[in-house]
Amino acid sequence: MVLARVKGTVVSTHKPDSMQGLRLLLLEKIDAVTLKGKGDYVVGIDSVGANAGEIVFYVTGSSARMTDTTKGKPSDATIIAVVDLIEKDGVFTYEKASEGSGGSASAGALGSGGSKG
């Protein structure tokens, strides 16, 4: 699985019938600690209802065709989850709930010992 931020949408009017109605999103891979974009983009099929600006997990290769949304469809990248928290070494580097205040918080700000109540 790869961490990325949803940067926008991609529209394609000429595609196989099996791709009709699928939502295509532009994803930028991010650093898990700094949350900064790596300038590396991919188009992924949205299987979870992700929104612009959200941090997501996506999968590639044959795993991209294993969701209910993508079974039997020509996909090489599929969004499979919206991320709620990222913790590294007892420090929360991202919390979706605090995204309005920059998207990151320390473990101390979220509770002692790096765990949420």
Buried (B, 14 or more C-beta within 10 A) or exposed (E): EBBBBBEEEEEEEEEEEEBEEBBBBBBBBBEEEEBEBEEEEBBBBBBBEBEEEBBBBBBBEEBBBBBEBBEEBEBBBBBBBBBEBBBEEEBBBBBBEBBEEEBBBEBEEBEEEBEEE
